[in-house]
Amino acid sequence: MVNASPRPVRKGAVPSIRDVAAAAGVSHQTVSRVLNESPRVRPDTRAAVLAAIDRLGFRPNRAARALGFGRANGITVVTSNTTLYGYARTLQGIEEAARTEGVALGIRVVESAEVRQTVDYVSDPSAGGLVVIAFDPLGTAVLEALPPHIPAIVAAEPVAPDLGRVAIALDERRAAADATEHLLGLGHRTVHHVAIPSEGRAGGRHAGWRDALTRAGAELPSPLGCGWDIQSAYTAGRALAEDPEVTAILCGNDDIAQGVRRALYDAGKDVPGDVSIVGFDDIPGSAFWTPALTTVRMDFGGLGRACFHAAVAELGGHPQPEISLAPPRLIVRESTAPPRPR
């Protein structure tokens, strides 16, 4: 139970769910659970909330009740990016689920200087239920600054910090290990890695790549970092193209693979004759590159839908739904082959 000092309701003002929460000495999530007849509320707390509702003359918003939780504006998604494929496809999955259920959807794009403003915005009940796409440090920063009493569902890296919230993740670590093992199985002595900006040593794709090389007893090269832009991937690819020992590269996503592929081409390296490349995400069109890209298919749409349903359950005080996501799958195409004999 949250201790709160009752605040007076202005004369003529319509009492809100926060006014009820303050009068009853509970959080507004508890009031929402009472309104939705959740079994997760103690009898004495329920009685205090109902008494406050009667005393203030509170009338719950019908639209909010129809959604099954006490916030009137549906779901708000916090993300640092709306254009990169993984982010965009996750957003699309959330939108598809929200549209099917008749729930309004808002998007809040956070930049590095706006973490505090974003937290203030989503802490207001009118912002709706909350899903944070925490694929990068900005998303994690929002979660770390978010007050503990604000419910939030996290679309997370598989090894994201435990912040005491419901987190749903794709198994990127296993997927990166599968991709690396595919290259090792073709006969490559090791696999170099061009990492996406969100990856540190704890990032799922980085960790899976490292796991596979360690298990195989293969050399562990230093990963090359780059930005989200293809130009920086091209620069990393040129550096790898200068090393004759490089025969296999795991790229952090398919856009990076595109930049690396062009750098190898400009350096006179054949793919996959001289160097094999594996991407990540299976973006639309990757099957039509020359050569067609071997990559990892990720169920970002399913991730978004799962996050939406988890957010509805969280705010309604209902048990979390069972999650069923398609596992990541390596799609072998033309950009990988055994290394040429030395």
Phi, psi and omega in degrees: 000139181262127176282129180215142177277127180302139178245142181290146175270129182300142181302128179087349180278148177279122181296144181253174178296329177291325176297318178297315181300317180295319181293326181270350181074035180228177176278161179290337175294324178294319176300317179301317180295321177297315180299329182260013173058041178288141176284355184275020181240132179293149182304318181293325177292317178301317181297320180295320179293315181296323177295319178295322178299315179295317183296321182271347184070033182289137175235115184296147177296125184296322180296319180294319179297324180296331178282345179091008174208169194274005180260130192282337190259017174080233187240135171249132178251129175256127180211154177266355184205143177238003185249326179297146192302312183299316178295311184297319181289325175296315176301318180299318178298318177297316182296318180300316180293318180296319180295319179298322182270358180072032182253135178290148182231132174240152180234130177242112178270124183255136173247170189301328182271003189240016183299312182296317178298321179295316179298318178298319182295310185282349177281347177279134182303331182292347179286345179090182174298158192235129169237127178249121174274104188251058177277357188210173182300329179294316178298319179294324179297321177298314180298318182294330181271349184287130178303142184301332184280353178273115181289137179212141173259140186245122165273109199238161161297148183295342178239036179293156179301144179281107181253018177072025180236163177290119181239135180238129186220151169274151184277072181293329182296312178295321181296317179294324177295318178300316180296319179293317179296328176299316180291318177296323179294336176283349177113003178288137185288329175204176182228125175275159185226126171254112193265149173287158186299331183285351185273125163249197178296338180270352180298143185300317183290318177298315183295319180294320176300314180294319180302312185295317179295321181294316179298325182277353184068025181272160175301141180252095181290158174290129178290151175258126176270156174207172177277185177286342185280149184292330180300318180290328175293322177299317179298316178296321179296323178295322179295319178290325181295336180282348182259112183292346179280348182279117179235351182210136183225129170261121182260145184296333170203178185289329177296318177297320178300325179295315178296318179294319179301317180293321179297318178295319179299314181294335178272003178082017180266134178272140173244119010259011185301313180266320183221130173268145181231136170237133176262196181208133174112330184057061179292155177304132179100345183295336178286347185251008173291167172239107357283159176300138191276127166287130187205177179251124179273128184242139182271064180294324178299315177297324177300315180297316180296320179296320179296319178300308183295327176293322179294318178298316180295318181300314184284333178275356182072024181261161176299147178295136180290157176291135184259131177228107180244141174295129180293149175305145184223130177286125178253105184274123179234227191259352188272006177232143180198165174299150178292152176292145177302141179277000000 
